[in-house]
Structures are given as structure tokens and as C-alpha cells.
Amino acid sequence: NQLNLFLELTRLKRPIGFMLLFWPCAWGLTLAYDFSKEISLYFYYLVLFFLGSVLMRSAGCIINDITDKEFDKKVSRTKNRPIASGKISIILGSIYSTILCLLALLILINFNYLTIILAFCSMPFAFTYPLMKRYTYWPQLFLGITFNYGLILGWTSIENQVSIAPIIFYLGAIFWTLGYDTIYGYQDIIDDEIIGVKSTSIKFKKNPKKFLFICYSITTLSFIFLGVYMNFNLPSLILGPIIIVSHLFLFQINSFNSKDVGQCLRIFKSNNSFGLLVIIFIILGKLNI
């Protein structure tokens, strides 16, 4: 029973959360890595980033649930979460979170000093994000800054310096998260409005597709600009944007219905596939074809 409660508390039964944290790490790593060298190092770092994403996402879920305990009690989708329902105490949840963070630290020390320092610099974003919905309609923006920070870490783990390429990529990824988490927010919009929680879903509820179009346009343009800047080959510069546009615009925006909770969740989960498509775009772009 305690194991099931722990899995529910950390959302490990719903991998979409830690995968959305992992993909930007994998993007930055793939963008920086020289595939003419030993490939085993790439997969070694990929595994480290995956484990780190699982651990930090799990710790973040606990911190979020502790912070939002009183809000979660008033929302139908979250009222049965272990902390909100009282099945797990705040003290035990804090212990779990601390252990997960310490395990993540053991993963982090395998990287170079710059990556370690930059990772610690991201902690204020990770721990303050749950509070943003109380004060601003833009908590999704703070989530984008936090969730995509791994893209910079993936790059520095190989290059040991920050350059313009990962920054371009990072900005585009932030707007990607801003879009998909706005869609996700429509699952709770009725309850959120009643209890006074803020979000971009509420702010743009009169014309959400226009907002999503702006977000995904910036994402697409940043990916195209990145490909040109990194001298990706011509086939990938043609095919990559077509795939990106097809998923973001033709599927996500076209099929989005703010009143269909099930469809909002399906669109949100589809971003896991999008993460893989971007990896393929980067690898193909770096090939000499």
C-alpha cells in the first residue's frame, strides 16, 4: 500500500511528466555531441539525464503537492492525491523529496563543473514554480523556463561552455512548453477559476487557439533558425519543419477543444512523440547527406 502511495505521489505511473523533462536534456546533448567519436559516451550521458529527470520530476511532484495541498483538495482531478487526501503526511513527503534530491545529486556529480554549477542555478526556478499560479497568469512560462533548462545542461555536458545555439533552442522550447501546458490547464479551468488559481489557460480562454498559434510559431521559427545556424543538411531543413508544423499546428491546434478534457490530455501526451521527432530531426540534420 505504501509503495502504491509513493508511486502515486511521484506520478511514476504517468511517465509523460518526466519524459517532458528528459527530452530537452536529450536535445541539448544530441545537438552538442560529435557522433564521429565513441558513441558509448553519448548513451552514458543519455542514461544519466534520464535518471536525473525521473528523480527530479518525482521530487518536484512531491514539493508541488505539499505547496498546493489546500488547492488540490478543492479540485476534482487532484483531491485524491496522497498529500491532499491525508494518506501521506507532509513530513513523510518532505523526507521522500529529500532522498530523491540526494539521489539526483549523485547523478549530477558525474558531469563537468560547469554543468553542476548551472544545475544548482536552476533550483530556485524548480522550487518556486508551484507558487507562481498564486501571483501571475503565467505559471506555464515559469514551467517552460524550468522544464527546458536541461537543454542547456545537455549542451554544456559536452561543450563545457554556453553558446548561442542552445540558447536559441532553449527559447523555442520554452514556448513549446507554454503551448502544451496551456492545453493541459484546460482540464482544471472550471475549478481553478472558482478557487482563484491563475494560468494562461484562464487568461486566453476566449481565444486559446490564437495564443497557441503564436507559441508554436515561435517554437517552429527557432528550430528552423537553429538548423540554419548549425548548418544542418538541406533534407533535414525541409523535412524537419514539415514534421514539426504537422504535429504542432495540424494536430495539436487543429484538434484542440478546450471543453473536451479527454482530448486536451491526449494532445498533451502526444508531446512525448514530439520530443522523439525533434531528436530525429537533430540527428538527421547533423549527418553529411
N, C-alpha and C positions, 0 to 999 in steps of 0.2 A: 504493500500500500504506500509506504514512504517513497519507494522507488518510482511508482507511478505519479505521485505528487511532485517529486523532483523533476521528472520528465515534463510534466505539465507546466511547472513553474518556469523551466528554462526553455520551453517550446521546442524541445529536441524532436518531438514527434512531427513538427512542422518545419522542415528544413529550409523553406523558402527564405526565412529570416537570415540565417547565417550564410546562405548562398549569395544573397544580395550584398552581404558584407564581403564575401570572398571574391566575387567577380572583379571588382575594381583592383584588388590586390593582384589578381592574376593578369589583368590587363596591363598594369604598370610593369610587372615582371616580364611579361611576354614582349612588350614594347622595347624594353631595355636589353633583353638577353641576346647574345650573339650565338645563333644556333649552329655556327660553324665549329663551335667549341664543344666540349664534353656535355652531352645532353642530360647526364645524370644529375648535375648540379641544379639544372632548371627544375627537374621534378622534385628534388630535395627541398628547394625553396617553396615550390608549389604546395607540398605537403605541410610544411611549416605554416604557411599562410592560411591554409585550410583549417588546421588545428587551432591556430590563433583566432580565426574568425568564429569558429564554433564556441570556443571558451569565452571570448569577449562578448559575443552576442548573448550567450546564456547568462553571463554576469549582468549584462545590460538589461535583460528582461526582468531579472530579479529587482534591480535598482528601480526600474520603471514601475514595477508593481508595488514596491514599498512606497514610492513617491506618490503614486496615483491610487492608493488604496481606497480613499474615500470617494474618488470619482468612479472607480471601477465598480463599486457597489451599486451605483445608480445607472449603469449601462447594461442593457440586457445581454450583450455579447461577452462582457467581461466580469459580470457579477459573481460567477462561479470560479474565478481564478483562485488558486490556493491561498494567497495572502488576503485578498478581498473577502473571501468566504471564511477566513479564520482557521483553515485547515493547516496552514503553516504560519508560525509566528514571525514577526518582524526580526526578532533576534536570530532565529534559525536561518531565515532568508539572508540576513547580513553575513552570517558565517559561511553559508554556501557561496555567496558572491565573493567574499574574500578569498576563499580557497580557489575558486575559478580564476580570479585575477592573478593569484600567485602562480598557478599553473601556466597561465598565459605569459607571465614574466619569464618562466623557464624556456618558453618557446622564443621569446623576443631576444634573449641574450645570445642566440645563435647568429644574429645578424651583426653588421658592422655598426660602429659607434654612432654614425650619423643617423642611421635608421632607428636605433634605440632612442636617441635623443628626440627625434621627430615624433616617434610613437608616444613618448611621455608628454610631448606638447599637445597631443590630441586629447588627452584625458579630460581637460576642462570642458571640451565640447561633448564628450561622451556622457559625463555626469550631470551636465546642466540641461541637456536636450529635453528630458522629461518635464522640466519646469516651464519650457517655452510656451506650451499651449495655454498657460495661465495668463500670459502677458502680451502675446502677439498672435496675429493671424498667420504668421509664417513659421510655425514649428517644422513644417516639411523642409523649409530651406535649411534650417539648422541640422535636420536629419541628413540632408544631402551633403552638407559640409562634413559631417561626422562619418557617414557610411562610406563615402568615396575617398576618404583620407588615405586609405590603404593603397590607392593608386600611386600616390607619391612615395609611399614606403616600398612598394614593389619596384619602382624605378631606382630609388636610392640603394636598395639592397644589392643592385648590380653596378650601377654607375658611381655610387658613393658621392653624388652631388645632385643638386636640383637644377633643372634646365627648363627651357620654355616648353618643350614637347609635353612632359607630364602635366604641366600647369594648364595648357590648352585642353588636354584630355580631361583633367580634373574639373574644369569649369563646365564642360559639356556633360560630364557625368552627374554633376550637381543638379542640373536642370532635368536630367533623366529621372533622378530620384524625386525631384519636385513634382514631376508629372505623375509617376506611378503611385506615389504615396498620397497624392490628392485623390486619385481614383480610389485607393484603399479607404480613405477617410469617409467616403460616402456610405460605407456600411453603418457608421455610427452617427451620422449627421443629425438625426432627429434627437437622439439622447444628448449629443454634445451641445446642441442649441439650448436644450432645457436646462442643463447643469452649468452652462456658461463657459464651456471649453472652446477655444478658438482653433481655427485651421484654415488652410487655403480652400478646402472643400466648402466651408461655410462662406468665406469671403467671395468666392467666384461661383456660387451656386446658381446664379441667374444665367451665366453663360460659361459653363465649365469647359466646353469643347474649344472655345476661343483661347482660354488660358492654356489648355493642354497643347494646342497647336503652337503657341508661342514657345512653350518649354521645349517641345520636341523639335521645333525648327532650330533652336539654338543648339540642342544636342547634335542634330544632324550636321549642321554647318561646322561645328567644332571638330567632328570626326573627319569631315572632308578636308578641312584646313590642316588637321593633323597628318592625314595621308599625304597631302601635297608637301608639307613641311619635312616629313620623314622620307620623302622620295619613294613612296610606295609605287609598285609597278602599276601600269595602266589598267590591266584587267581588274585588279582589286579596287582601283579608284572608280571604276564603272560599276562593278558588281556589288561592292560593299555598300555604297549609299542606297542602291536599289533595294537591297535586303533590309537595311536599316529603316528606310522610308516605308517599306511594305509592312514591317512589324509595328512601327510606332504610329503611323498615320492610317494605313488601310485597315489594320486590325484593331489596335488599341482605341484610337479616337473614333473610328467608324462604328465599331461595335459597342462603344461605351453608352451606357444608360444609367444615369445617376440614381434612378429609382429601382434598378434591378440589383439587389445586393449580391446575388449569386454571380452575376456577370461581372460585377466590379471585382470580386475575389478572383475569378478566372483570369481576367485581364491582368490583375496584379501578379498572379503566379506565373503568367507567361513571360515575365521579365527574367525568369531563370533561364529560359531558352534564349532570350535576347543576349544575356551575358555570354553564353557559349558562342553565339553568332559573331559577337564582336571579337572574341578570341580568334576565331577562324579568319575574320577579316584582317586582323593584325598579322597573323602568321602568313597568310597568302600575300599580303602587301610587302612583306619582307623577303619573299622568295625572288630569285633572279629569273623571272619568266617574262 
